[in-house]
Amino acid sequence: MARSLVAMRYHEPTPIQERTIPILRRGRDVLAQAQTGTGKTAGFGIPLIETIRVQERGVQAIVLVPTRELCLQVADELKRLGANAGVRVIAVYGGVGLGQQIEGLRRGARVVVGTPGRVEDLMQRGALKLGNVRFAVLDEADRMLDVGFLPAIERILQQTPSARQTALFSATIPAEVRGLAHRQMRDPITVEIDPQRATVDEIDQRFERVTEGDKLSALRAHLNDPACYLALVFRRTTYRVDRLTRDLSRHGYKVAALHGRRSQSQRERVLADLRSGKLQALVATDIAARGLDIVGLTHVFNYDLPDAPETYVHRIGRTGRAGQTGTAITFIAAEDEPAVRTLERYLADRREGFSARPRAPQRKYPATRASSPRGTTSSPAGRGRSRRHRARARNS
């Protein structure tokens, strides 16, 4: 492990690694709350690899994740951590054929990283057996529950030994996640990294009030700024993602779309273009962007407000990772005001120090000139939130 960490240029542990690794090494279960980009993969990956007995057959550890991108990312890091120990790691996810993944399991994988749907599929076909699992990880558990994976997670864990060690990592700990931990974990130790903060300090958060029809011009003005080197733009539906991608492409921007209707080969091509610098912006839905670790991402744009305040935290966490700085800009139209009030109350409840100080009057964006000056920002103000969001805020 020491040789692997040297090769990966790890020098000092991050706070989540410093607190979780000793606990997991002692064999205890861990319920950890930490934002994305804090190094949590190594936080569970180092003790996970150390538990593997290469001479013993069968899958000994399983990591469940919500998306294909996160699956590949986690599997890659575990492969590097286990390279000098001879630990075979395989990623299993949907959108591609089963044959190669089944063959990888037959060749003797000791660690499986997978999305719940594909893991269940392989189990039902008899290609994946979990009777020898001694270490289970639920990564980004809140997002897996948000997209309806709870029943699948419960069924998968039921096929593992009750004496296994379990680690659950989540950016937020709502009631559903606590319930899952209560049912599936043994006296877990809770680790919270800055639990009162909903976002990281390194992210410059701005809120710009524009009309719905002016959002495109506002976005183009930001994309024309040299400081906006690489951007991730969030929309709420696949249709809106495709429409905005077409609009930006017609104006000459190098942009691509990422959502659930993209095939795995299309998704991999988009991510390859991002890494090679061929794209300036990626327009995505929340689910498609989950787990993305985009090096050099300078800006996140909330073109549409998210369904829930917790999703806002996940969105802006795509930038400002691993101690880097980043900018998150949220466009607010008149019809967004109720959701803005909910978001403001959520951030205030989390003691984020959300600023409501007045700013300069807002400028109007021209409809055509992308080089027009930026609109000034304003923080959302107001009161009130839905009963559902009050409950989620209390439980988190």
One Martini backbone bead per residue (centre of mass of N, CA, C, O) as a GRO file, in nm:
protein
  396
    1MET     BB    1   0.057   0.063  -0.020
    2ALA     BB    2   0.295   0.257  -0.003
    3ARG     BB    3   0.372   0.235  -0.303
    4SER     BB    4   0.104   0.336  -0.416
    5LEU     BB    5   0.102   0.619  -0.279
    6VAL     BB    6   0.357   0.718  -0.414
    7ALA     BB    7   0.257   0.682  -0.711
    8MET     BB    8  -0.003   0.883  -0.639
    9ARG     BB    9   0.101   1.128  -0.461
   10TYR     BB   10   0.066   1.076  -0.159
   11HIS     BB   11   0.116   1.264   0.155
   12GLU     BB   12  -0.164   1.368   0.281
   13PRO     BB   13  -0.435   1.355   0.458
   14THR     BB   14  -0.746   1.402   0.463
   15PRO     BB   15  -0.991   1.444   0.685
   16ILE     BB   16  -1.152   1.187   0.602
   17GLN     BB   17  -0.906   0.996   0.610
   18GLU     BB   18  -0.805   1.051   0.903
   19ARG     BB   19  -1.085   0.942   1.035
   20THR     BB   20  -1.160   0.661   0.880
   21ILE     BB   21  -0.919   0.466   0.857
   22PRO     BB   22  -0.879   0.378   1.157
   23ILE     BB   23  -1.165   0.263   1.195
   24LEU     BB   24  -1.162   0.053   0.963
   25ARG     BB   25  -0.907  -0.099   1.066
   26ARG     BB   26  -1.077  -0.195   1.332
   27GLY     BB   27  -1.369  -0.299   1.201
   28ARG     BB   28  -1.562  -0.067   1.176
   29ASP     BB   29  -1.833   0.105   1.127
   30VAL     BB   30  -1.927   0.372   0.882
   31LEU     BB   31  -2.074   0.707   0.903
   32ALA     BB   32  -2.026   0.938   0.636
   33GLN     BB   33  -1.990   1.296   0.606
   34ALA     BB   34  -1.918   1.415   0.271
   35GLN     BB   35  -1.803   1.580   0.026
   36THR     BB   36  -1.710   1.624  -0.270
   37GLY     BB   37  -1.360   1.620  -0.312
   38THR     BB   38  -1.227   1.483  -0.019
   39GLY     BB   39  -1.118   1.168  -0.047
   40LYS     BB   40  -1.315   0.911   0.010
   41THR     BB   41  -1.208   0.677  -0.158
   42ALA     BB   42  -0.947   0.640   0.012
   43GLY     BB   43  -1.092   0.620   0.286
   44PHE     BB   44  -1.200   0.321   0.195
   45GLY     BB   45  -0.980   0.193   0.004
   46ILE     BB   46  -0.743   0.125   0.187
   47PRO     BB   47  -0.885  -0.075   0.390
   48LEU     BB   48  -1.006  -0.256   0.176
   49ILE     BB   49  -0.744  -0.364   0.046
   50GLU     BB   50  -0.627  -0.473   0.325
   51THR     BB   51  -0.856  -0.712   0.346
   52ILE     BB   52  -0.744  -0.862   0.115
   53ARG     BB   53  -0.722  -1.211   0.007
   54VAL     BB   54  -0.571  -1.329  -0.262
   55GLN     BB   55  -0.572  -1.648  -0.201
   56GLU     BB   56  -0.870  -1.605  -0.200
   57ARG     BB   57  -1.171  -1.671  -0.315
   58GLY     BB   58  -1.365  -1.438  -0.436
   59VAL     BB   59  -1.571  -1.193  -0.337
   60GLN     BB   60  -1.475  -0.942  -0.074
   61ALA     BB   61  -1.578  -0.671  -0.223
   62ILE     BB   62  -1.829  -0.400  -0.223
   63VAL     BB   63  -1.929  -0.122  -0.444
   64LEU     BB   64  -2.182   0.120  -0.433
   65VAL     BB   65  -2.319   0.317  -0.705
   66PRO     BB   66  -2.513   0.546  -0.904
   67THR     BB   67  -2.293   0.557  -1.148
   68ARG     BB   68  -2.088   0.500  -1.411
   69GLU     BB   69  -1.873   0.715  -1.363
   70LEU     BB   70  -1.819   0.646  -1.065
   71CYS     BB   71  -1.745   0.355  -1.110
   72LEU     BB   72  -1.488   0.407  -1.278
   73GLN     BB   73  -1.344   0.592  -1.078
   74VAL     BB   74  -1.328   0.398  -0.835
   75ALA     BB   75  -1.195   0.157  -0.976
   76ASP     BB   76  -0.936   0.303  -1.056
   77GLU     BB   77  -0.838   0.368  -0.767
   78LEU     BB   78  -0.836   0.075  -0.661
   79LYS     BB   79  -0.632  -0.032  -0.860
   80ARG     BB   80  -0.399   0.151  -0.765
   81LEU     BB   81  -0.402   0.062  -0.465
   82GLY     BB   82  -0.379  -0.266  -0.558
   83ALA     BB   83  -0.129  -0.316  -0.748
   84ASN     BB   84   0.093  -0.427  -0.523
   85ALA     BB   85  -0.124  -0.669  -0.423
   86GLY     BB   86  -0.298  -0.812  -0.657
   87VAL     BB   87  -0.575  -0.665  -0.695
   88ARG     BB   88  -0.883  -0.739  -0.836
   89VAL     BB   89  -1.076  -0.506  -1.031
   90ILE     BB   90  -1.431  -0.445  -1.103
   91ALA     BB   91  -1.659  -0.302  -1.334
   92VAL     BB   92  -2.023  -0.265  -1.299
   93TYR     BB   93  -2.255  -0.174  -1.566
   94GLY     BB   94  -2.465  -0.021  -1.757
   95GLY     BB   95  -2.492   0.000  -2.127
   96VAL     BB   96  -2.355  -0.280  -2.151
   97GLY     BB   97  -2.234  -0.570  -2.188
   98LEU     BB   98  -2.198  -0.876  -2.004
   99GLY     BB   99  -1.957  -1.052  -2.099
  100GLN     BB  100  -1.704  -0.899  -1.986
  101GLN     BB  101  -1.796  -0.902  -1.688
  102ILE     BB  102  -1.820  -1.207  -1.652
  103GLU     BB  103  -1.525  -1.268  -1.724
  104GLY     BB  104  -1.398  -1.100  -1.496
  105LEU     BB  105  -1.519  -1.277  -1.269
  106ARG     BB  106  -1.390  -1.550  -1.360
  107ARG     BB  107  -1.082  -1.439  -1.322
  108GLY     BB  108  -1.089  -1.314  -1.011
  109ALA     BB  109  -1.246  -1.107  -0.854
  110ARG     BB  110  -1.229  -0.919  -0.538
  111VAL     BB  111  -1.350  -0.645  -0.656
  112VAL     BB  112  -1.667  -0.467  -0.666
  113VAL     BB  113  -1.791  -0.214  -0.886
  114GLY     BB  114  -2.138  -0.090  -0.872
  115THR     BB  115  -2.446  -0.086  -0.988
  116PRO     BB  116  -2.733  -0.212  -0.868
  117GLY     BB  117  -2.859  -0.321  -1.130
  118ARG     BB  118  -2.611  -0.490  -1.235
  119VAL     BB  119  -2.562  -0.657  -0.984
  120GLU     BB  120  -2.835  -0.802  -0.987
  121ASP     BB  121  -2.810  -0.927  -1.266
  122LEU     BB  122  -2.557  -1.102  -1.200
  123MET     BB  123  -2.687  -1.257  -0.967
  124GLN     BB  124  -2.927  -1.386  -1.129
  125ARG     BB  125  -2.706  -1.536  -1.329
  126GLY     BB  126  -2.460  -1.641  -1.132
  127ALA     BB  127  -2.189  -1.448  -1.164
  128LEU     BB  128  -2.257  -1.326  -0.868
  129LYS     BB  129  -2.104  -1.374  -0.548
  130LEU     BB  130  -2.149  -1.273  -0.180
  131GLY     BB  131  -2.052  -1.488   0.049
  132ASN     BB  132  -1.735  -1.348   0.087
  133VAL     BB  133  -1.805  -1.082   0.201
  134ARG     BB  134  -1.630  -0.826   0.423
  135PHE     BB  135  -1.680  -0.557   0.233
  136ALA     BB  136  -1.895  -0.265   0.238
  137VAL     BB  137  -2.002   0.002   0.006
  138LEU     BB  138  -2.172   0.322   0.024
  139ASP     BB  139  -2.177   0.552  -0.234
  140GLU     BB  140  -2.367   0.805  -0.243
  141ALA     BB  141  -2.643   0.732  -0.092
  142ASP     BB  142  -2.844   0.964  -0.142
  143ARG     BB  143  -2.856   0.927  -0.454
  144MET     BB  144  -2.950   0.634  -0.463
  145LEU     BB  145  -3.221   0.698  -0.320
  146ASP     BB  146  -3.330   0.918  -0.511
  147VAL     BB  147  -3.333   0.690  -0.765
  148GLY     BB  148  -3.446   0.402  -0.627
  149PHE     BB  149  -3.217   0.186  -0.484
  150LEU     BB  150  -3.301   0.067  -0.210
  151PRO     BB  151  -3.409  -0.221  -0.269
  152ALA     BB  152  -3.149  -0.321  -0.407
  153ILE     BB  153  -2.956  -0.279  -0.171
  154GLU     BB  154  -3.099  -0.468   0.027
  155ARG     BB  155  -3.074  -0.726  -0.146
  156ILE     BB  156  -2.768  -0.731  -0.168
  157LEU     BB  157  -2.694  -0.733   0.141
  158GLN     BB  158  -2.848  -1.005   0.202
  159GLN     BB  159  -2.607  -1.170   0.035
  160THR     BB  160  -2.437  -1.100   0.273
  161PRO     BB  161  -2.271  -1.116   0.543
  162SER     BB  162  -2.344  -1.010   0.866
  163ALA     BB  163  -2.018  -0.973   0.940
  164ARG     BB  164  -1.970  -0.744   0.788
  165GLN     BB  165  -1.826  -0.454   0.668
  166THR     BB  166  -1.951  -0.107   0.683
  167ALA     BB  167  -1.967   0.172   0.447
  168LEU     BB  168  -2.105   0.509   0.461
  169PHE     BB  169  -2.140   0.757   0.203
  170SER     BB  170  -2.240   1.111   0.239
  171ALA     BB  171  -2.336   1.440   0.188
  172THR     BB  172  -2.609   1.348   0.316
  173ILE     BB  173  -2.840   1.281   0.617
  174PRO     BB  174  -3.114   1.159   0.584
  175ALA     BB  175  -3.356   0.952   0.693
  176GLU     BB  176  -3.307   0.728   0.481
  177VAL     BB  177  -3.006   0.684   0.551
  178ARG     BB  178  -3.043   0.620   0.852
  179GLY     BB  179  -3.221   0.373   0.807
  180LEU     BB  180  -3.016   0.207   0.651
  181ALA     BB  181  -2.801   0.204   0.873
  182HIS     BB  182  -2.975   0.063   1.090
  183ARG     BB  183  -3.025  -0.206   0.919
  184GLN     BB  184  -2.700  -0.254   0.794
  185MET     BB  185  -2.555  -0.174   1.065
  186ARG     BB  186  -2.292  -0.191   1.327
  187ASP     BB  187  -2.244   0.040   1.528
  188PRO     BB  188  -2.178   0.312   1.401
  189ILE     BB  189  -1.946   0.554   1.319
  190THR     BB  190  -1.963   0.896   1.317
  191VAL     BB  191  -1.866   1.111   1.038
  192GLU     BB  192  -1.799   1.469   1.026
  193ILE     BB  193  -1.744   1.708   0.770
  194ASP     BB  194  -1.855   1.991   0.818
  195PRO     BB  195  -2.181   1.968   0.889
  196GLN     BB  196  -2.269   2.292   0.871
  197ARG     BB  197  -2.191   2.265   0.573
  198ALA     BB  198  -2.320   2.286   0.238
  199THR     BB  199  -2.052   2.423   0.146
  200VAL     BB  200  -1.766   2.536   0.011
  201ASP     BB  201  -1.543   2.800   0.040
  202GLU     BB  202  -1.411   2.789  -0.259
  203ILE     BB  203  -1.696   2.880  -0.353
  204ASP     BB  204  -1.839   3.110  -0.572
  205GLN     BB  205  -2.153   3.242  -0.503
  206ARG     BB  206  -2.412   3.316  -0.748
  207PHE     BB  207  -2.699   3.540  -0.808
  208GLU     BB  208  -2.909   3.578  -1.104
  209ARG     BB  209  -3.142   3.804  -1.224
  210VAL     BB  210  -3.352   3.675  -1.481
  211THR     BB  211  -3.508   3.611  -1.743
  212GLU     BB  212  -3.587   3.340  -1.916
  213GLY     BB  213  -3.507   3.471  -2.203
  214ASP     BB  214  -3.201   3.566  -2.080
  215LYS     BB  215  -3.026   3.315  -2.007
  216LEU     BB  216  -2.861   3.270  -2.263
  217SER     BB  217  -2.715   3.543  -2.264
  218ALA     BB  218  -2.588   3.509  -1.987
  219LEU     BB  219  -2.425   3.256  -2.050
  220ARG     BB  220  -2.261   3.371  -2.289
  221ALA     BB  221  -2.117   3.590  -2.129
  222HIS     BB  222  -1.958   3.390  -1.953
  223LEU     BB  223  -1.824   3.214  -2.180
  224ASN     BB  224  -1.659   3.475  -2.291
  225ASP     BB  225  -1.497   3.450  -2.050
  226PRO     BB  226  -1.172   3.358  -1.985
  227ALA     BB  227  -1.234   3.242  -1.690
  228CYS     BB  228  -1.423   3.040  -1.856
  229TYR     BB  229  -1.293   2.742  -1.934
  230LEU     BB  230  -1.489   2.530  -1.768
  231ALA     BB  231  -1.827   2.398  -1.799
  232LEU     BB  232  -2.128   2.332  -1.602
  233VAL     BB  233  -2.465   2.265  -1.709
  234PHE     BB  234  -2.786   2.279  -1.558
  235ARG     BB  235  -3.064   2.063  -1.616
  236ARG     BB  236  -3.375   1.886  -1.558
  237THR     BB  237  -3.390   1.779  -1.862
  238THR     BB  238  -3.328   1.628  -2.158
  239TYR     BB  239  -3.465   1.833  -2.341
  240ARG     BB  240  -3.320   2.086  -2.228
  241VAL     BB  241  -3.037   1.994  -2.287
  242ASP     BB  242  -3.063   1.970  -2.597
  243ARG     BB  243  -3.156   2.260  -2.654
  244LEU     BB  244  -2.911   2.412  -2.535
  245THR     BB  245  -2.697   2.275  -2.706
  246ARG     BB  246  -2.802   2.379  -2.977
  247ASP     BB  247  -2.787   2.682  -2.916
  248LEU     BB  248  -2.479   2.692  -2.861
  249SER     BB  249  -2.383   2.567  -3.128
  250ARG     BB  250  -2.502   2.793  -3.316
  251HIS     BB  251  -2.290   3.005  -3.160
  252GLY     BB  252  -2.000   2.831  -3.150
  253TYR     BB  253  -1.993   2.629  -2.924
  254LYS     BB  254  -1.818   2.387  -2.733
  255VAL     BB  255  -2.062   2.134  -2.693
  256ALA     BB  256  -2.228   1.897  -2.468
  257ALA     BB  257  -2.430   1.617  -2.388
  258LEU     BB  258  -2.568   1.481  -2.063
  259HIS     BB  259  -2.765   1.181  -2.032
  260GLY     BB  260  -2.969   0.896  -1.998
  261ARG     BB  261  -2.985   0.863  -2.334
  262ARG     BB  262  -2.701   0.790  -2.339
  263SER     BB  263  -2.470   0.604  -2.434
  264GLN     BB  264  -2.179   0.477  -2.334
  265SER     BB  265  -2.014   0.566  -2.582
  266GLN     BB  266  -2.108   0.863  -2.575
  267ARG     BB  267  -2.008   0.929  -2.289
  268GLU     BB  268  -1.708   0.861  -2.335
  269ARG     BB  269  -1.665   1.070  -2.561
  270VAL     BB  270  -1.731   1.321  -2.398
  271LEU     BB  271  -1.515   1.279  -2.175
  272ALA     BB  272  -1.275   1.278  -2.369
  273ASP     BB  273  -1.321   1.568  -2.475
  274LEU     BB  274  -1.283   1.702  -2.204
  275ARG     BB  275  -0.989   1.602  -2.142
  276SER     BB  276  -0.875   1.723  -2.431
  277GLY     BB  277  -1.020   2.022  -2.479
  278LYS     BB  278  -1.280   2.032  -2.691
  279LEU     BB  279  -1.442   2.159  -2.453
  280GLN     BB  280  -1.628   2.419  -2.274
  281ALA     BB  281  -1.909   2.256  -2.238
  282LEU     BB  282  -2.151   2.095  -2.016
  283VAL     BB  283  -2.471   1.950  -2.054
  284ALA     BB  284  -2.677   1.850  -1.767
  285THR     BB  285  -2.795   1.629  -1.557
  286ASP     BB  286  -2.788   1.519  -1.244
  287ILE     BB  287  -2.742   1.216  -1.291
  288ALA     BB  288  -2.517   1.233  -1.513
  289ALA     BB  289  -2.315   1.412  -1.313
  290ARG     BB  290  -2.276   1.202  -1.121
  291GLY     BB  291  -1.931   1.155  -1.035
  292LEU     BB  292  -1.791   1.377  -1.163
  293ASP     BB  293  -1.432   1.439  -1.244
  294ILE     BB  294  -1.335   1.757  -1.345
  295VAL     BB  295  -1.064   1.881  -1.463
  296GLY     BB  296  -1.075   2.235  -1.451
  297LEU     BB  297  -1.336   2.327  -1.326
  298THR     BB  298  -1.469   2.661  -1.301
  299HIS     BB  299  -1.787   2.618  -1.373
  300VAL     BB  300  -2.125   2.649  -1.244
  301PHE     BB  301  -2.458   2.615  -1.387
  302ASN     BB  302  -2.793   2.716  -1.297
  303TYR     BB  303  -3.032   2.725  -1.519
  304ASP     BB  304  -3.180   2.533  -1.332
  305LEU     BB  305  -3.339   2.459  -1.069
  306PRO     BB  306  -3.362   2.243  -0.837
  307ASP     BB  307  -3.569   2.032  -0.655
  308ALA     BB  308  -3.341   2.042  -0.426
  309PRO     BB  309  -3.112   2.164  -0.210
  310GLU     BB  310  -2.917   1.920  -0.211
  311THR     BB  311  -2.859   1.937  -0.518
  312TYR     BB  312  -2.704   2.199  -0.512
  313VAL     BB  313  -2.461   2.086  -0.362
  314HIS     BB  314  -2.382   1.878  -0.577
  315ARG     BB  315  -2.339   2.066  -0.811
  316ILE     BB  316  -2.119   2.268  -0.694
  317GLY     BB  317  -1.917   2.022  -0.622
  318ARG     BB  318  -1.775   2.005  -0.909
  319THR     BB  319  -1.635   2.241  -0.787
  320GLY     BB  320  -1.385   2.306  -0.571
  321ARG     BB  321  -1.176   2.074  -0.563
  322ALA     BB  322  -0.926   1.987  -0.363
  323GLY     BB  323  -0.888   2.314  -0.287
  324GLN     BB  324  -1.011   2.451  -0.511
  325THR     BB  325  -1.145   2.680  -0.713
  326GLY     BB  326  -1.480   2.828  -0.772
  327THR     BB  327  -1.789   2.876  -0.974
  328ALA     BB  328  -2.135   2.958  -0.887
  329ILE     BB  329  -2.423   2.999  -1.107
  330THR     BB  330  -2.755   3.137  -1.060
  331PHE     BB  331  -3.053   3.142  -1.227
  332ILE     BB  332  -3.327   3.387  -1.180
  333ALA     BB  333  -3.656   3.372  -1.207
  334ALA     BB  334  -3.968   3.450  -1.118
  335GLU     BB  335  -4.060   3.137  -1.096
  336ASP     BB  336  -3.815   3.072  -0.877
  337GLU     BB  337  -3.872   3.200  -0.595
  338PRO     BB  338  -3.975   2.965  -0.416
  339ALA     BB  339  -3.711   2.797  -0.442
  340VAL     BB  340  -3.522   3.014  -0.330
  341ARG     BB  341  -3.639   3.025  -0.046
  342THR     BB  342  -3.573   2.734   0.022
  343LEU     BB  343  -3.268   2.756  -0.020
  344GLU     BB  344  -3.209   2.977   0.185
  345ARG     BB  345  -3.311   2.824   0.436
  346TYR     BB  346  -3.123   2.586   0.411
  347LEU     BB  347  -2.854   2.742   0.430
  348ALA     BB  348  -2.918   2.870   0.702
  349ASP     BB  349  -2.953   2.604   0.863
  350ARG     BB  350  -2.641   2.526   0.780
  351ARG     BB  351  -2.456   2.771   0.842
  352GLU     BB  352  -2.330   2.928   0.576
  353GLY     BB  353  -2.340   3.240   0.557
  354PHE     BB  354  -2.556   3.369   0.390
  355SER     BB  355  -2.574   3.636   0.172
  356ALA     BB  356  -2.802   3.947   0.178
  357ARG     BB  357  -2.663   4.164   0.048
  358PRO     BB  358  -2.670   4.427  -0.138
  359ARG     BB  359  -2.652   4.517  -0.478
  360ALA     BB  360  -2.622   4.609  -0.768
  361PRO     BB  361  -2.786   4.682  -1.023
  362GLN     BB  362  -2.932   4.526  -1.275
  363ARG     BB  363  -2.860   4.414  -1.590
  364LYS     BB  364  -2.938   4.395  -1.919
  365TYR     BB  365  -2.967   4.150  -2.157
  366PRO     BB  366  -2.900   4.101  -2.455
  367ALA     BB  367  -3.018   3.892  -2.712
  368THR     BB  368  -2.727   3.877  -2.898
  369ARG     BB  369  -2.485   3.987  -2.732
  370ALA     BB  370  -2.223   3.808  -2.584
  371SER     BB  371  -2.041   4.075  -2.492
  372SER     BB  372  -2.198   4.156  -2.274
  373PRO     BB  373  -2.238   4.245  -1.974
  374ARG     BB  374  -2.263   4.151  -1.672
  375GLY     BB  375  -2.459   4.062  -1.435
  376THR     BB  376  -2.550   4.116  -1.141
  377THR     BB  377  -2.570   4.013  -0.815
  378SER     BB  378  -2.801   3.818  -0.608
  379SER     BB  379  -2.953   3.732  -0.324
  380PRO     BB  380  -3.172   3.540  -0.190
  381ALA     BB  381  -3.502   3.610  -0.066
  382GLY     BB  382  -3.700   3.497   0.207
  383ARG     BB  383  -3.981   3.289   0.285
  384GLY     BB  384  -4.030   2.973   0.312
  385ARG     BB  385  -4.144   2.624   0.289
  386SER     BB  386  -4.185   2.316   0.246
  387ARG     BB  387  -4.263   2.040   0.420
  388ARG     BB  388  -4.053   1.853   0.292
  389HIS     BB  389  -3.804   2.044   0.338
  390ARG     BB  390  -3.827   2.063   0.641
  391ALA     BB  391  -3.781   1.765   0.696
  392ARG     BB  392  -3.507   1.735   0.551
  393ALA     BB  393  -3.354   1.944   0.719
  394ARG     BB  394  -3.391   1.812   0.994
  395ASN     BB  395  -3.273   1.522   0.919
  396SER     BB  396  -2.983   1.645   0.826
   0.00000   0.00000   0.00000
